Amino acid sequence: MAKELITPESTNHWYKPDGEPAYGATLREARKQYLFPSVTEVIKVMASPGLEAWKQTMLVTSALTIPDDEKSNDLDALAKQIIAESRKPAMDAAKRGTEVHNGAEAILWDNKWDTEDAWLNEVYNWVQSNVLSVEWTEKSLVNSELGYAGKADALIDHQEHGMCLIDWKTSNLKRSGKKNEYKPRFFEKWLLQLAAYRECLGTNPHVVSVIINSNEPQIFEKVWTDEEVDEAYKIFVNLFHTWCWTKKYNPIPQEAA
């Protein structure tokens, strides 16, 4: 059997210093061109025990549930089949997340969207109730001082909170409590991402995570406090330096640092 069947996943999301995406570049190419890593790539330095446990669960489940008549007799081929099957739920979730993101962007700009999609109808209702105006959507943001970039979802004027940098998250929520209701979980990594983006703006809008429940058309929002955002950015800077150390690469040329 092959020694390495599971290799580290990498999206290779890089940006040029002017914010233009350079997706797919290798680390070697990034060094030559002084490309900036994306915010999400930097945050991957931080361990995700829950995510890793879920991936292992999917792997075991896949191995135990593939029908016998579909299993390959070759061990290497069977192993690859199990791995491919285990990754399907994450791929499906990512595809759905992209669909919802695109629909939400269309709704913000009053463009055409799938009115038959119950989840997008919930997004539409949230936008109608909360958004006074839209400054921009899907904008590349750059921190030229530190050397990272990323694409943020939207900057809006929220009727209750004023200017807000928002991040859409399609999430598989779980029911809990006496009423067996869906309960949102707002993860610290989401805050790290938003804090890194806000630092690029040079202004201090509120930062808001907006969860779209993938199991039932529901929306939950969380406005993070300025104290939480400031602390998160300090943590992000530490993660960025850790990323540079592990990659042996500083995006800012030494003579410019």
C-alpha positions in Angstrom: 0.0 0.0 0.0 1.2 3.5 -0.8 2.9 5.2 2.2 1.2 8.6 1.8 -2.5 8.5 0.8 -3.6 11.6 2.7 -1.6 14.8 1.9 -2.0 18.2 3.6 -4.7 20.3 1.9 -3.6 23.6 0.6 -5.7 26.1 -1.4 -2.6 28.2 -2.3 -4.5 31.5 -1.9 -2.0 34.3 -2.5 -2.4 38.0 -3.4 -0.2 40.5 -5.1 0.7 43.5 -3.0 -1.9 45.5 -4.9 -4.6 43.1 -3.9 -4.9 41.2 -7.2 -5.5 37.5 -6.5 -2.6 35.1 -7.4 -4.5 31.9 -6.6 -2.6 28.7 -7.3 0.9 30.1 -6.9 3.5 27.9 -5.2 5.5 29.0 -2.2 8.5 29.2 -4.4 6.7 31.5 -6.8 5.4 33.5 -3.9 8.9 34.1 -2.6 10.1 35.3 -6.0 7.1 37.7 -6.5 6.7 38.7 -2.8 3.1 37.5 -2.8 1.0 38.0 0.3 -0.7 35.0 2.0 -4.4 35.1 2.5 -5.9 35.6 5.9 -7.4 32.2 5.9 -4.1 30.6 5.0 -2.4 32.3 8.0 -5.2 31.2 10.4 -4.7 27.6 9.3 -1.5 27.7 11.5 -3.9 27.4 14.4 -5.0 23.9 15.3 -8.6 22.9 14.8 -9.2 19.8 17.0 -12.9 19.8 16.4 -12.5 20.0 12.6 -9.8 17.3 12.6 -12.0 15.0 14.8 -14.9 15.5 12.3 -12.7 14.6 9.4 -11.5 11.4 11.1 -15.2 10.6 11.9 -16.0 11.0 8.2 -13.1 8.8 7.2 -14.2 6.0 9.5 -17.8 6.3 8.5 -16.9 6.2 4.8 -14.8 3.0 5.4 -17.7 1.3 7.2 -20.5 2.3 4.9 -19.2 1.8 1.3 -21.3 -1.1 -0.1 -19.3 -4.3 -0.6 -20.2 -4.5 -4.3 -18.6 -1.0 -4.8 -15.4 -1.7 -3.0 -12.2 -2.2 -5.0 -10.2 -5.3 -4.5 -7.0 -3.4 -4.7 -6.0 -1.9 -1.3 -4.5 1.3 -2.7 -7.5 1.9 -4.8 -9.9 1.1 -1.9 -8.0 3.5 0.4 -8.3 6.3 -2.2 -12.0 5.5 -2.6 -12.6 5.7 1.1 -10.7 9.1 1.3 -12.7 10.5 -1.7 -16.0 9.4 -0.1 -15.1 10.9 3.2 -14.4 14.3 1.7 -17.7 14.5 -0.2 -19.7 16.1 2.8 -17.1 18.9 3.1 -17.1 19.5 -0.6 -20.9 19.6 -0.7 -21.0 22.0 2.2 -18.4 24.2 0.5 -20.4 24.2 -2.7 -23.6 25.1 -0.9 -21.8 27.8 1.1 -20.6 29.4 -2.2 -24.2 29.3 -3.6 -25.5 31.1 -0.5 -22.6 33.6 -0.6 -23.3 34.4 -4.2 -27.0 34.7 -3.6 -26.4 37.0 -0.6 -24.2 39.3 -2.7 -26.8 39.5 -5.4 -29.5 40.4 -2.8 -27.3 43.1 -1.4 -27.0 44.7 -4.8 -30.6 44.1 -5.7 -29.6 41.8 -8.5 -31.2 38.6 -9.7 -31.2 35.7 -7.3 -33.0 32.3 -6.8 -36.3 33.3 -5.2 -37.2 29.6 -4.9 -34.4 29.1 -2.4 -35.9 29.3 1.1 -32.5 30.1 2.6 -31.9 33.0 0.3 -35.4 34.3 1.1 -34.3 34.4 4.7 -31.2 36.3 3.7 -33.5 38.7 1.7 -35.7 39.3 4.8 -32.6 39.9 6.9 -31.2 42.4 4.4 -34.6 44.2 4.1 -34.8 44.5 7.9 -31.2 45.5 8.6 -29.3 47.0 5.7 -29.7 50.7 4.9 -27.0 50.8 2.2 -24.1 48.8 0.8 -20.6 50.2 0.5 -19.0 47.2 -1.3 -19.0 43.4 -1.5 -16.3 40.8 -2.1 -13.5 43.3 -1.9 -9.8 42.4 -1.7 -8.2 44.0 1.3 -4.4 44.4 1.9 -2.2 45.0 4.9 0.9 46.3 3.2 2.7 46.9 6.5 2.5 43.3 7.7 2.1 41.5 4.4 -1.2 39.7 4.1 -4.4 40.1 2.2 -7.9 38.6 1.8 -11.3 39.0 0.3 -14.0 40.3 2.7 -17.7 39.7 2.2 -19.3 43.1 2.6 -19.3 46.5 4.2 -22.8 47.7 5.0 -24.6 50.4 6.9 -26.6 48.5 9.4 -29.8 50.1 10.7 -29.0 49.3 14.3 -25.2 49.2 14.5 -24.0 51.6 11.8 -21.1 50.7 9.5 -20.4 47.0 9.7 -17.9 44.6 8.2 -19.9 41.4 7.8 -19.0 37.8 7.1 -21.5 35.3 5.9 -21.2 31.8 7.4 -23.3 28.8 6.3 -23.2 26.5 9.3 -24.6 23.1 10.2 -26.2 24.0 13.5 -27.3 21.5 16.2 -30.4 21.5 18.3 -30.0 21.7 22.1 -31.8 22.8 25.2 -35.2 22.1 26.6 -36.9 23.6 23.6 -34.7 21.6 21.2 -33.9 24.7 19.2 -31.0 25.4 16.9 -28.2 27.2 18.8 -25.6 29.2 16.9 -21.9 28.8 17.6 -19.7 31.7 16.8 -16.1 30.5 16.5 -13.0 32.5 17.5 -11.4 31.8 14.1 -14.2 33.8 12.5 -13.3 36.7 14.7 -9.6 36.4 13.8 -10.6 36.7 10.1 -12.8 39.7 10.6 -10.2 41.4 12.9 -7.5 40.9 10.2 -9.8 42.4 7.5 -10.8 45.4 9.6 -7.1 46.3 10.2 -6.7 46.6 6.5 -9.5 49.2 6.3 -7.9 51.8 8.5 -11.3 52.5 10.0 -13.2 50.8 12.8 -16.5 49.6 11.6 -18.3 47.0 13.8 -17.6 43.5 12.8 -20.5 41.1 12.4 -20.7 37.3 11.8 -23.9 36.3 10.1 -24.8 32.6 10.4 -27.1 31.0 7.9 -28.4 27.7 9.4 -27.9 25.0 6.7 -30.5 22.7 8.3 -33.4 25.2 8.4 -33.8 28.7 6.9 -32.7 30.8 9.9 -30.2 33.6 10.4 -28.3 34.5 13.5 -26.0 37.5 13.9 -23.3 38.4 16.4 -21.7 41.8 16.7 -18.2 41.3 18.2 -17.1 44.0 20.7 -14.2 46.3 20.0 -12.3 44.7 22.8 -12.8 41.3 21.3 -11.7 42.5 17.9 -8.6 44.3 19.2 -7.5 41.2 21.2 -8.2 38.9 18.2 -6.0 41.1 15.9 -3.1 40.7 18.4 -3.5 36.9 18.2 -3.6 37.1 14.4 -0.3 39.0 14.3 1.2 36.2 16.4 -0.2 33.6 14.0 1.2 35.6 11.0 4.7 35.6 12.5 4.3 31.9 13.2 3.2 31.3 9.6 6.3 33.2 8.3 8.5 31.2 10.6 7.1 27.8 9.5 7.2 28.8 5.8 10.6 30.5 6.1 9.2 33.4 4.2 8.6 37.0 5.0 6.3 38.7 2.4 7.8 42.1 3.1 11.3 42.4 1.6 13.8 43.0 4.4 15.0 46.3 2.8 11.4 47.5 2.9 10.6 46.2 6.4 
